[in-house]
């Protein structure tokens, strides 16, 4: 017959030794982790999953360390009844014990003090304990409000060996060492929040304004800055034309050639009085021919007076013939 929780005495201590198979002791199970824990507990068929922030620990190879093995207390017997046989996984067949601690405070962890043999000192966990490390749980009976049923709380965790932490991504240091891969120093698990900080330290080029693009760079088709040839020790690649048609001798650099001065426009020649009289007489003849309606008249039908000897005529000046033809 199982012992009811109402028979437990408040303040009694129970010691349980075993090896950690799973734990969340470095921080509370809260937020999204709490929601996942509740869902997983329901999938395992647990009727009353813990729905408040808590710490948790699972042990295998469990022993209840009775103060008097010949006469265990009621509380020690109560905890012994809560042990179970693991049904699956690597620990199948082993004796297990699980406890969710609903206190808002993390349990105190004690490690052996190397400076004082036989004594212990407090250890603040950097992260959760490694699987397989041997510990002793110090449990204590407490009374919850006006409820007659007592509860079991986790007060301390005493390490029986030097601390070993859980390594992310399944890193098994002893197994790696057996294969010749020796890991020196602790392995730090990087939380998701840390990864965003790392990303912020190395932002993409999209985060920079155009003015912040490094010197000696140009944007590619995707908008990312790429170094130009010769920048930051990059050897410039000759163009295709230079590869296909190498020069047999170096080409001298030519000095820039100054632009040729533009010639000033040539002023039109000035008519002499004789040329002006001849032009006017020709225009009068053309108008008269047009009024007579001869139909075949042209400026060349009218007599052109001869210029005085030595005077320049309209054909002696460049461009004057065209002016005379156009009237």
C-alpha positions as CSV (number, residue, x, y, z in Angstrom):
1,X,0.0,0.0,0.0
2,X,1.4,3.4,-1.1
3,X,2.1,6.1,1.5
4,X,-0.3,9.1,1.1
5,X,1.2,12.6,0.9
6,X,-0.8,13.7,3.9
7,X,1.4,11.5,6.1
8,X,4.6,13.3,5.3
9,X,6.2,15.5,7.9
10,X,7.1,19.0,7.0
11,X,10.8,19.8,7.0
12,X,12.0,16.1,6.7
13,X,15.0,15.6,4.4
14,X,15.6,12.7,2.0
15,X,18.8,12.0,0.1
16,X,18.7,10.4,-3.4
17,X,21.9,9.4,-5.2
18,X,22.0,8.7,-8.9
19,X,23.4,9.7,-12.3
20,X,21.9,12.6,-14.3
21,X,20.1,11.5,-17.4
22,X,18.5,14.9,-18.0
23,X,18.3,18.2,-16.2
24,X,17.3,21.8,-16.4
25,X,19.0,23.4,-13.4
26,X,20.9,26.4,-14.7
27,X,17.7,28.3,-15.4
28,X,14.0,28.0,-15.0
29,X,11.9,26.1,-17.5
30,X,9.8,29.0,-18.7
31,X,8.2,30.6,-21.8
32,X,8.3,28.5,-24.9
33,X,10.4,25.8,-23.1
34,X,7.5,25.5,-20.6
35,X,4.9,25.1,-23.3
36,X,7.0,22.4,-25.0
37,X,7.5,20.6,-21.6
38,X,3.7,20.6,-21.0
39,X,3.0,19.2,-24.5
40,X,5.6,16.5,-24.1
41,X,4.3,15.5,-20.7
42,X,0.8,15.1,-22.2
43,X,2.2,13.0,-25.0
44,X,3.7,10.7,-22.4
45,X,0.3,10.3,-20.8
46,X,1.1,12.4,-17.7
47,X,-2.2,13.6,-16.2
48,X,-0.9,16.5,-14.2
49,X,2.1,18.2,-16.0
50,X,3.8,21.0,-14.3
51,X,2.4,24.2,-15.7
52,X,4.4,26.8,-13.8
53,X,8.1,27.8,-14.2
54,X,10.3,25.2,-12.6
55,X,13.6,23.3,-12.6
56,X,13.7,19.6,-13.3
57,X,16.1,16.7,-13.0
58,X,16.0,13.0,-14.0
59,X,18.3,10.4,-12.4
60,X,19.1,6.8,-13.3
61,X,20.8,4.1,-11.1
62,X,18.9,5.6,-8.2
63,X,19.5,4.9,-4.6
64,X,17.5,6.3,-1.7
65,X,20.1,6.9,1.0
66,X,18.2,6.2,4.2
67,X,19.7,7.7,7.4
68,X,19.0,4.3,9.0
69,X,18.9,1.6,6.3
70,X,17.3,-0.8,8.8
71,X,14.5,1.6,9.6
72,X,13.8,4.0,6.7
73,X,11.6,6.9,7.5
74,X,8.1,7.4,6.1
75,X,9.4,10.2,3.9
76,X,12.3,8.0,2.6
77,X,9.8,5.2,1.8
78,X,7.5,7.7,0.1
79,X,10.3,8.7,-2.3
80,X,11.4,5.1,-2.8
81,X,7.8,4.4,-4.0
82,X,8.2,7.2,-6.6
83,X,11.1,5.5,-8.3
84,X,10.4,3.6,-11.5
85,X,12.0,1.4,-14.1
86,X,13.0,3.2,-17.4
87,X,11.2,1.5,-20.2
88,X,13.1,2.7,-23.3
89,X,16.2,4.4,-24.6
90,X,19.8,3.9,-23.5
91,X,18.8,3.7,-19.9
92,X,16.1,1.1,-20.4
93,X,15.8,-1.3,-17.4
94,X,17.5,1.1,-15.0
95,X,15.9,2.6,-11.9
96,X,14.9,6.2,-12.4
97,X,13.6,9.1,-10.4
98,X,12.3,12.5,-11.7
99,X,11.4,15.7,-9.9
100,X,10.1,19.0,-11.0
101,X,11.0,21.7,-8.5
102,X,8.4,24.5,-8.5
103,X,10.4,27.1,-6.5
104,X,11.1,30.4,-8.2
105,X,14.7,30.0,-7.0
106,X,17.3,27.7,-8.6
107,X,18.5,24.9,-6.3
108,X,21.9,25.3,-4.7
109,X,24.7,23.3,-6.3
110,X,27.6,22.1,-4.1
111,X,30.9,20.8,-5.4
112,X,33.9,19.4,-3.6
113,X,36.3,22.1,-2.3
114,X,39.8,21.2,-3.6
115,X,41.4,23.5,-1.0
116,X,39.5,21.8,1.9
117,X,39.3,18.0,1.4
118,X,36.0,16.6,2.7
119,X,34.2,19.9,2.5
120,X,31.9,21.4,-0.2
121,X,31.5,24.9,-1.7
122,X,28.7,26.4,-3.7
123,X,29.0,26.3,-7.5
124,X,27.0,28.5,-9.8
125,X,26.2,26.5,-12.9
126,X,27.3,28.0,-16.2
127,X,24.9,25.6,-18.0
128,X,23.1,22.3,-17.4
129,X,25.0,19.3,-16.0
130,X,26.3,16.6,-18.3
131,X,24.5,13.3,-18.6
132,X,26.1,10.6,-16.5
133,X,27.5,12.8,-13.8
134,X,26.9,11.4,-10.3
135,X,25.0,13.6,-7.9
136,X,23.1,13.5,-4.6
137,X,19.7,15.3,-4.4
138,X,18.8,16.8,-1.1
139,X,15.0,16.8,-0.9
140,X,12.8,18.3,1.7
141,X,9.1,18.0,2.6
142,X,7.1,21.2,2.5
143,X,3.5,22.2,3.2
144,X,1.7,24.1,0.4
145,X,-0.7,26.6,2.0
146,X,-3.8,25.0,3.6
147,X,-3.4,21.8,1.6
148,X,-2.9,18.7,3.7
149,X,-1.0,17.0,1.0
150,X,2.7,17.7,1.4
151,X,5.1,18.3,-1.4
152,X,8.7,17.3,-2.1
153,X,11.1,20.2,-3.0
154,X,14.7,20.1,-4.3
155,X,17.0,22.0,-1.9
156,X,20.5,21.2,-2.9
157,X,22.4,19.2,-5.5
158,X,25.7,17.7,-4.3
159,X,28.2,16.7,-6.9
160,X,30.1,13.5,-6.3
161,X,32.8,14.3,-8.9
162,X,34.2,17.4,-10.6
163,X,31.6,19.3,-12.6
164,X,31.0,18.4,-16.2
165,X,28.6,20.4,-18.3
166,X,26.2,19.3,-21.0
167,X,27.8,19.9,-24.4
168,X,25.5,21.0,-27.2
169,X,25.2,19.2,-30.6
170,X,25.9,15.9,-28.9
171,X,29.6,16.5,-28.3
172,X,31.0,13.5,-26.4
173,X,34.6,14.5,-25.4
174,X,35.6,11.0,-24.2
175,X,34.3,9.3,-27.3
176,X,36.2,11.9,-29.5
177,X,39.4,11.3,-27.5
178,X,39.1,7.6,-28.1
179,X,39.1,8.3,-31.8
180,X,42.2,10.6,-31.6
181,X,40.3,13.9,-31.4
182,X,41.3,15.6,-28.2
183,X,39.3,18.6,-27.2
184,X,41.2,21.1,-25.1
185,X,39.3,23.4,-22.8
186,X,35.5,23.8,-22.1
187,X,33.0,23.9,-24.9
188,X,30.6,26.9,-24.8
189,X,27.1,26.4,-26.0
190,X,25.9,29.4,-27.9
191,X,22.3,30.3,-27.2
192,X,20.0,31.6,-29.9
193,X,20.2,35.1,-28.4
194,X,24.0,35.1,-28.7
195,X,23.8,34.2,-32.4
196,X,21.8,37.3,-33.2
197,X,24.6,39.4,-31.5
198,X,27.2,37.7,-33.7
199,X,25.1,38.5,-36.8
200,X,24.8,42.1,-35.7
201,X,28.6,42.3,-35.5
202,X,28.9,41.3,-39.2
203,X,26.0,43.0,-40.9
204,X,25.4,42.4,-44.6
205,X,26.2,45.1,-47.1
206,X,22.5,45.9,-47.4
207,X,22.7,47.4,-44.0
208,X,25.2,50.1,-45.1
209,X,24.2,53.3,-46.9
210,X,25.9,53.8,-50.3
211,X,28.3,56.4,-48.7
212,X,29.6,53.7,-46.4
213,X,30.7,51.2,-49.1
214,X,34.4,50.7,-48.6
215,X,36.9,52.5,-50.9
216,X,38.2,50.7,-53.9
217,X,35.0,48.8,-54.3
218,X,32.1,48.7,-56.7
219,X,28.6,47.2,-56.5
220,X,27.9,43.9,-58.3
221,X,24.6,43.0,-59.9
222,X,23.1,42.1,-56.5
223,X,24.1,45.3,-54.8
224,X,27.0,43.9,-52.8
225,X,30.3,45.7,-52.7
226,X,33.2,43.9,-54.4
227,X,36.8,45.1,-54.5
228,X,38.0,46.6,-57.7
229,X,41.2,45.2,-59.4
230,X,44.3,46.2,-57.5
231,X,42.5,47.0,-54.3
232,X,43.6,45.3,-51.1
233,X,46.4,43.3,-52.7
234,X,44.2,41.8,-55.5
235,X,46.2,41.5,-58.7
236,X,44.4,43.2,-61.6
237,X,43.3,40.9,-64.4
238,X,44.1,42.1,-67.9
239,X,41.1,42.6,-70.2
240,X,40.3,40.2,-73.0
241,X,41.7,42.5,-75.7
242,X,45.0,42.7,-73.9
243,X,45.2,39.0,-73.6
244,X,44.3,38.3,-77.2
245,X,46.5,41.0,-78.6
246,X,49.6,41.4,-76.5
247,X,51.8,44.4,-77.2
248,X,55.3,43.6,-78.4
249,X,56.8,46.8,-77.0
250,X,55.7,49.2,-74.4
251,X,53.7,52.1,-75.6
252,X,55.0,55.5,-74.7
253,X,52.5,57.7,-72.9
254,X,51.6,60.6,-75.2
255,X,51.2,64.0,-73.8
256,X,47.7,65.4,-74.4
257,X,47.5,67.4,-77.6
258,X,46.1,70.9,-77.4
259,X,43.0,71.6,-79.4
260,X,43.7,73.6,-82.6
261,X,42.4,77.1,-82.4
262,X,39.2,77.8,-84.2
263,X,39.7,80.3,-87.1
264,X,37.7,83.5,-86.7
265,X,35.0,83.9,-89.3
266,X,36.0,85.8,-92.5
267,X,34.1,89.1,-92.8
268,X,32.1,89.4,-96.0
269,X,33.7,91.7,-98.6
270,X,32.4,95.2,-98.8
271,X,30.9,96.3,-102.2
272,X,32.3,99.1,-104.1
273,X,30.0,101.8,-105.4
274,X,30.3,100.5,-108.9
275,X,29.4,96.9,-107.7
276,X,26.4,98.1,-105.8
277,X,25.1,100.1,-108.9
278,X,25.6,97.1,-111.1
279,X,23.7,94.9,-108.6
280,X,20.7,97.3,-108.3
281,X,20.5,97.7,-112.1
282,X,20.4,93.9,-112.5
283,X,17.5,93.6,-109.9
284,X,15.5,96.3,-111.7
285,X,16.0,94.4,-115.0
286,X,14.8,91.2,-113.4
287,X,11.6,92.9,-112.0
288,X,10.9,94.4,-115.4
289,X,11.2,91.0,-117.1
290,X,8.9,89.5,-114.6
291,X,6.3,92.2,-115.2
292,X,6.4,91.8,-119.0
293,X,5.5,88.1,-118.6
294,X,8.0,86.9,-121.1
295,X,7.9,83.6,-119.2
296,X,11.5,82.7,-120.1
297,X,13.2,85.7,-118.6
298,X,16.1,85.2,-116.3
299,X,18.6,87.5,-114.6
300,X,21.1,86.5,-117.3
301,X,18.9,88.0,-120.1
302,X,19.5,91.6,-118.8
303,X,22.6,93.3,-119.9
304,X,25.2,93.6,-117.3
305,X,27.1,96.8,-117.4
306,X,30.8,96.5,-117.5
307,X,32.8,97.6,-114.6
308,X,35.5,100.2,-115.0
309,X,38.9,98.9,-115.9
310,X,40.8,97.9,-112.8
311,X,37.7,97.7,-110.6
312,X,36.7,94.4,-109.1
313,X,33.5,92.8,-110.4
314,X,31.1,90.5,-108.5
315,X,32.8,87.4,-109.9
316,X,36.2,88.5,-108.7
317,X,35.3,88.2,-105.0
318,X,34.8,84.7,-103.6
319,X,31.1,84.0,-102.9
320,X,29.9,87.1,-104.8
321,X,28.7,85.0,-107.8
322,X,26.3,83.0,-105.6
323,X,25.0,86.2,-104.0
324,X,24.4,87.7,-107.4
325,X,22.6,84.5,-108.6
326,X,20.3,84.3,-105.6
327,X,19.4,88.0,-106.0
